[in-house]
Amino acid sequence: MQLFCNLSLLVVIIVSSAVAAHFNISLEEEQQIGVPIIDLRKVLNLSTNPTKKTEFKILEQTLHVDRSSGLAPSSRVTDQTGWFKIEQSTGILSQTKRIDRDLLCGKVELCFIQIIFLPGLYMSVMHLDVYIKDLNDNSPCFPSPSIEINVSEDLEVNHEISLDRYKATDVDLGNNSMIQYTLLHHDVFFKARQYRDPVGHEHLSLVVSHILDYEQTKVHRMLLLASDMGTSSQSSSVPLLIHLIDENDNKPNFEKTLYDVYLSENTPPGEILTRVQASDRDSGDLGYVHYVIPASDQDRREGYPPVSVNETTGTVSLCEKLDYHVHNE
């Protein structure tokens, strides 16, 4: 007993009443080689009596793609070896080589292999069009294994960072190639936004949803998940790292709010009196602290202040001889 295709190999037969010599079937890609697809003797209402011989012969097999609906390798390709075979005596159609729709047809919706064959020595030439149905056998693919972006910590809430250049692609067709994005392991600082502009182009962006602070978190680590919208959805993900660029948004803070120093009138000039110290939470040159005692040119000409500070170390030294009556004010 001959077993035919299960549900995954289900064929839809459309026989044209106007042109009896031409009929169509639909077949999913990536089917197992050698598995029976259809009994052409039954389709053509030919006798199954073994004494009545009907010899089938394939004349030509040609791939047809409609290039007007997308990009494809070619509009018509004839394969001399063939994608299918018909058993000469039984009329059983089966596949002889792997059929990958994505490679054969690209993003074209209308794609079929036409088999021209003879069902017998004294019968007309028949045309069988095998339409290749897309299978959701590819996952979305990102252009790089990870995404790293540098942004200023001064970005305002609701600012959008474009991720268009990092979007994933899917070589499948229709819903199998439509992608939706999800942000995983993210914090309150960012959220993903996917939208279509008035022209119809798809966009992906990262929206700042909370005030950023380099001193609190220097790198925000997330996972960007891309899932297609086909049956048995396929997905893939990439790490998404947002590096904050430090801005000069912090003031230096002294360790003490007041430095008290008591001096004797005979303290010699050059004596180190104290050391002031401040720190700045910003990074790099933005966090470098230098010290100065503000005074006008007039004050300095009049000997004020009588002390100086080292701009790097913060050490405060006496720079002239003290006079109680002059400096004790």
Secondary structure, 3 states (H helix, E strand, C coil): CCCCCCHHHCCCCEECCCCCCEEEEEEECCCCCCCEEEEHHHHCCCCCCCCCCCCCEEEEEEEEECHHHCCCCCCEEECCCCCEEECCCCCEEEECCCCCHHHHHCCCCCEEEEEEEECCCCCCCEEEEEEEECCCCCCCECCCCCEEEEEECCCCCCCEEECHHHCCECCCCHHHHCEEEEEECCCCCEEEEEEECCCCCEEEEEEECCCCCCCCCCEEEEEEEEEECCCCCCEEEEEEEEEEECCCCCCCEECCCCCCCCCCCCCCCCCEEEECCEECCCCHHHHCCCCCCCCCHHHHHCCCCCEEECCCCCEEEECCCCCHHHHCC
